[in-house]
């Protein structure tokens, strides 16, 4: 009898710019705790772009305009709960973010003054974005 296949979970994350040199982060309500890029799991039957817009609205209250895909991150250790693969989008929004859904708080941070700790591999993602690595 075979055990079946195990596959990674697809997720999306967003680099939401509300002004140059600043990004929206959310403080997570659930483990792993810390500050994170808004994002989450892709629902069955949902495309990545729709998942990104939905997660942004749920976690920050912001309606975003997606500008482009930034990069995909797939290190099996990036999320301590499961093996996830995230596609990161660059987006723009106006207004003040408000934490919702599983985000206890949402705020805009200057890239030069990010809070700690950052969850998952989001410090590396932000560092790549700062350096426009991809």
C-alpha positions in Angstrom: 0.0 0.0 0.0 1.4 3.4 -1.0 1.5 6.4 1.4 0.4 8.8 -1.3 2.0 12.0 -2.5 2.9 14.9 -0.2 3.0 18.3 -1.9 4.1 21.7 -0.7 1.3 24.3 0.1 1.1 27.3 -2.3 1.1 30.7 -0.7 1.3 34.3 -1.6 3.0 37.3 0.1 2.9 41.0 -0.7 5.4 43.8 -0.7 2.8 46.6 -0.4 4.3 50.1 -1.0 2.2 52.9 0.4 5.1 55.4 -0.2 8.6 55.0 -1.6 10.9 53.2 0.8 8.1 51.9 3.0 6.3 48.6 3.3 3.2 47.3 5.0 3.8 44.5 7.6 1.4 42.7 9.9 1.9 41.4 13.4 0.7 37.8 13.4 -1.9 36.6 15.9 -0.9 32.9 15.5 2.4 31.1 15.6 4.9 31.6 14.3 4.6 35.0 15.9 6.3 38.1 14.7 6.0 40.7 12.0 5.4 39.4 8.4 4.5 40.5 5.0 0.7 40.2 4.4 -0.1 36.9 2.7 -1.4 33.4 3.2 -2.5 30.2 1.6 -4.0 30.0 -1.9 -7.6 28.6 -1.8 -8.7 25.7 -4.0 -9.7 27.1 -7.4 -8.1 30.5 -6.8 -5.4 32.0 -9.0 -2.3 33.5 -7.3 -3.3 37.1 -8.2 -6.8 36.8 -6.7 -5.3 35.1 -3.6 -2.8 38.1 -3.2 -5.6 40.7 -3.4 -7.8 38.7 -1.0 -5.1 38.2 1.6 -4.1 41.9 1.4 -7.7 43.0 2.0 -8.3 40.5 4.8 -5.1 41.2 6.7 -4.6 45.0 6.1 -8.0 46.3 4.9 -6.2 47.7 1.8 -7.3 47.2 -1.7 -4.1 46.7 -3.7 -3.0 47.1 -7.2 -0.6 44.3 -8.1 2.4 45.7 -10.1 4.3 42.5 -10.8 5.5 39.2 -9.4 8.7 39.7 -7.5 10.1 36.2 -6.9 9.1 32.7 -5.7 10.7 31.3 -2.6 10.6 27.5 -2.0 13.1 26.6 0.7 11.4 23.7 2.5 12.4 25.2 5.9 10.9 28.7 5.2 7.8 28.0 7.2 8.2 25.9 10.4 4.7 24.5 10.1 4.8 23.0 6.6 6.7 23.0 3.3 5.3 26.1 1.5 6.1 27.7 -1.7 5.3 31.4 -1.9 5.0 33.7 -4.8 5.7 37.3 -3.7 4.0 40.2 -5.5 4.9 43.9 -5.5 1.7 46.0 -4.9 0.6 49.6 -4.3 -2.1 50.8 -2.0 -3.3 54.0 -0.5 -4.7 54.6 3.0 -3.8 53.4 6.4 -3.6 49.6 7.0 -5.7 48.0 9.7 -5.0 44.5 11.0 -7.7 42.0 10.4 -8.3 38.2 10.0 -5.2 36.6 11.5 -3.2 39.9 11.7 -3.3 41.5 15.2 -2.0 44.8 13.7 -0.9 46.2 10.4 1.5 49.1 10.0 3.7 50.9 7.5 7.4 50.7 8.2 10.4 52.4 6.6 12.7 49.8 5.1 15.5 51.3 7.2 13.5 50.7 10.5 11.9 47.3 10.3 10.5 45.7 13.4 11.7 42.5 15.0 11.3 39.6 14.9 10.3 39.0 11.3 8.5 35.7 10.7 9.3 33.0 8.2 12.0 34.1 5.6 10.5 37.6 5.3 13.8 39.3 6.4 15.5 37.7 3.4 12.6 38.6 1.1 12.8 42.2 2.3 16.5 42.2 1.9 16.2 40.9 -1.7 13.6 43.6 -2.4 15.7 46.4 -0.9 18.6 45.4 -3.1 16.2 44.8 -6.1 17.9 41.4 -6.3 15.2 39.8 -8.6 
